[in-house]
Amino acid sequence: MTDRNTETLAAFADEGFVRAKDAIREVLDSKDRIPYPDWGRDGLYYDFWQDADHPRGLWRRTTVEQYRRDEPEWDVLFDVDALNVAEGENWVWGGATVLQPGYDRCLVSLSRGGADAVVVREFDLRGRVFVEDGFALPEAKSDVDWIDADHIYVATDFGPGTLTASGYPRVVKRWRRGTPLSEAELVYEGHVDDISVSAGHDPTPGYERDFVSRSLDFYRSELYLRRPAGDLVKIDLPDDADCGIQRDWLLIWLRSPWTVRGVTYPADVLLAAPFGAYLDGRRDLSVLFQPDERTSLGSYVWTRNHLILTTMTDVRTQLHVLTPGASGWRRRPFPGAGELDDTWIVDTDPDHDDSYLTASAGFLRPETLSLGTVGGGVEVLKRAPAFFDPDGMEVRQYFAASADGTRVPYFVVGGATAAPTLLTGYGGFEISQTPYYDGVIGRGWLARGGTYVVANIRGGGEFGPAWHQAALREKRVKAFEDFAAVAADLVTRGITTPAQLGIEGGSNGGLLMGVMLTRYPALFGAIVATVPLLDMRRYTKLFAGASWIAEYGDPDDEADWSYLREFSPYHNVRPDRSYPPALFMTSTRDDRVHPGHARKMVALLREHGYDVSYYENMEGGHGAAADNEQAATLWALTLEYLWRQLRGTAGSPPHG
């Protein structure tokens, strides 16, 4: 690994790389970035912040009044860099769960090098110290939640036989302060073939209650209400539906059609029912959102008295306010974004009022963060700086025809003339690719004359469950055909040429890159894959791989392997082909997608003499980078590698 890193840096880390890295680092470390807050139930804004002075970060909070200022006074709760110095560790922030009410204790999660596995330690927010003999868990993929000051729910590695095949907890317990973890009370035990189990406490005043969740696979789950005596009541829902419970209301978001009392509701419908009545067996369902071929539901969030929906029509967001009343639900318009911009709800304060934080941005327009109240005014709180000059650039949306005729949308950002083009996509796990402002891409690619393209291929959530399910399992090739169709359409429109078209993707997007390399090599001039999934024969045996069987299929089932082997990148490398140059990057500490995927793919490509480069970051976990310095290095490598290959100025690294 060290030799390959040295080799790649020697080939590409020259003065141009250093300049690019420095420019990217300025973006990542900028003190003018918007500190996006989490709105605590105590009414304070919480924020995790990293910059050049605090590479591993500060967890801090402030009041709404202070946040309005250009330079708020932050109350620093936790300094990760200081802890690393004190303990001689390489901790990476994994988040904190604050006790409610009280807000004087929290459960801090810390990972070594950015892995998914974390240690959990109780922290005193008043004394700013770890609680002596407090709640603490060793390194594991744990899930914890407060019940009250002296009890927590904990799902963790309790020893042999307590994890699922995916490596997550299958046992959840109730742990009382001052007692050994071994004496914690069993709450629920799932099966080894589940993904995970967890339990949580809803502290909403007047609606305090507890729930247990069992994840059957990535898209199916069971939800139980845990009564005070400890017995569980299963909530009668479709196992592939997403549900939310807020005060009196149960919301049900369907992934597949559901027939109730003779009425069939289609996929992507959002339904509401009074929670208590629903538990009693009544099925008085109200339709809050109905999809169509072009419009899907993106998300929903509650304020104290209202529900805010985010919908997408042709990947363009709109927001709506719904209000329950005696005569049903009333819908009102909500201020939205520009034509090709995106608007989203950052957070709300549903315990107290109808305030909300909303942000909007576009590919060429930096973020604006605003504070508003449903039915009231909107106040701009923060504006992000512009990291590049958009003069001469424009944003366009096109549709490509895939192999089966499906119209696949994509966004093009840049000038009007043909140029080196960076195309990215994901196409999996219901994840939508909406417009966003990216100072790294702006400085490292657009500002030097490149074109940037985002493809909205099937497998994502841009058009609801059907768009995702169209590329599931044996239909996965549809996502690959969509991406290839976008690449071909870019050439047909004169936006770029195959020699000037580079592609980049990570994780499931790294699988996409591997398939493009082995199945559509003539379409591209260069490829970068980060923390990629590549060996579809053994992926279920590596770390969290078994949790994705619902997405890809089970290679141990011969029927599934018959289609998986057709696109598994590692199994489709052939000698004497004309593959474009490729760079694979991964992380030693990635305990979600094993770095072995990238390692063995590179070894095989090198064995056949192909032009392939490799870089493995020692830290970072599945995010590939643990701090801004590491992130800048990876992005500089990505953009410099692609720019030089597409401009025909790259020297091939030595092979050995």
Beta strands, then each sheet from edge to edge (+ up, - down):
strand 1: 38-39
strand 2: 45-51
strand 3: 54-62
strand 4: 75-79
strand 5: 91-98
strand 6: 105-112
strand 7: 118-124
strand 8: 129-130
strand 9: 136-140
strand 10: 143-148
strand 11: 151-155
strand 12: 171-176
strand 13: 185-189
strand 14: 196-202
strand 15: 209-215
strand 16: 221-226
strand 17: 232-234
strand 18: 242-246
strand 19: 249-253
strand 20: 258-260
strand 21: 263-265
strand 22: 270-274
strand 23: 286-289
strand 24: 295-302
strand 25: 307-313
strand 26: 316-325
strand 27: 328-333
strand 28: 342-348
strand 29: 355-362
strand 30: 365-373
strand 31: 378-383
strand 32: 394-401
strand 33: 407-414
strand 34: 421-424
strand 35: 451-455
strand 36: 501-506
strand 37: 526-530
strand 38: 582-587
strand 39: 612-617
sheet 1: 1+ 2- 3+ 4-
sheet 2: 5+ 6- 7+ 8-
sheet 3: 5+ 6- 7+ 9-
sheet 4: 10+ 11- 12+ 13-
sheet 5: 14+ 15- 16+ 17-
sheet 6: 18+ 19- 22+ 23-
sheet 7: 20+ 21-
sheet 8: 24+ 25- 26+ 27-
sheet 9: 28+ 29- 30+ 31-
sheet 10: 32+ 33- 35+ 34+ 36+ 37+ 38+ 39+
end
